Amino acid sequence: MPSAAFDTAAADAKAFTKKPSDAQLLELYALFKQATVGVNETVRPGFLDLAGKAKWDAWTSKKELTPAQAEAAYIAYVAELKKDFA
């Protein structure tokens, strides 16, 4: 179950006034999914789903992190991004 700090970071990320780069958004997505779902056990999207494959690859790249580690990394990453995008 996510902590209050994680929930706050997620709300902060949704409230950014400027859009982070695609790479930064993928990092946020990957850390969020690893923290909330755990290891990606879904099938990789097909050839034509470029966005889906990028998200799948980003999430899968975090498989070494425990959900608690991913949660801490997510909170820290949002705090870092807030300097430029909040």
N, C-alpha and C positions, 0 to 999 in steps of 0.2 A: 504494500500500500504506500503510495507516494507521501512524502512528508509535506508539511505546510510550506516549507521553503521551496520545495519542488513545484507545488501548485502556484505559489507566488511567481516563481520564475517563468512558468508556462503562461501565466496571465500577462506578465511583463513582455514576453516575446510576442504575444498576440497584439500587444498595444504599441509596438514599434511604430514610429511616425514615418520612418524611411524604410525601404525594403533592402534587407541584406542581399549580398550576392547569392547566386545559385549554389555555390560551394558552401557558403555559410548556412544557407537554408537546409542543405542536405546534411550537414553536420548536426544541426539542431534536430532534424527529423530522426537521424540515426540514433542519437543519444536518447531522445524522447522514447522511441520505440524500444530500445534496449532496456531502458529503465522501467517502462510500464508493461511490456510484453515478455521481454527476455530474448533468448536466442531466436533468430529468424529461422523458422522451419517451414516457410511457405515455398512454393515453386517459383522459380525465377520467371518473370514475365517474358512474353514472346518478343521476337525480333523487332516488331514494329512499335512496341511500347517503350520508347526511349526514356520517358520520364519515370515510368514504373521500374525499368531496369536500373536506372541511376539510384532511385530510392532503395531498391532491394540491395544493390551492391553496397551502398552507404551503410545500411543497417547491418548487413552481414559482416562488414568490416569491423564491427564493434563486438563480435561474438566472444572475444576474450574477456570482456568486462562483465562483472556481475551486475545485476540490476542496481545494487547500491552504489557501485563505482560509477555506473552510467548516470545515475541520478546526481551524484556529486559533480561529475564532469559537466552535466547539463546546466546545473545551477551556476557553476563557475563560468561557463561559456556565455550564458545569457547575461551575466553581470559584465563580462568583457564587452559584449556587443551593445549593451545599453549605453556605453560611452559614446558610440557613434550613431545609434539608430533610435534612441528613445527621445 
